[in-house]
Amino acid sequence: MATITVRDLDDEVRSRLRVRAAENGRSMEAEVRAILEEAVRPSRLERRRAALARFRAAAEAAGGMDDLFDAIPPRDSYSPPREVDLGP
């Protein structure tokens, strides 16, 4: 694990950090870790772009989009949903 030292932290920032940590039931150190983890977590857009890139790579490996979609069985090949009796 790495250690980071933050120098010249404004007193107001430190005070707000202390309050925020207390509100979340964490130490100031744990609160700073949570803030940093959230700041560098991939955004929803980045996750979607990564998923699309994986899909495109899978399509390319399968021989292209057409071959990939051809591998999906036709809708009429699925069995119909079964009926469920929920009683009176």
Buried (B, 14 or more C-beta within 10 A) or exposed (E): EEEEEEEEEEEEEEEEBEEBBEEEEBEBEEBBEBEEEEEEEEEEEEEEEEEEEEEEEEBEEBEEEEEBEEEEEEEEEEEEEEEEEEEE
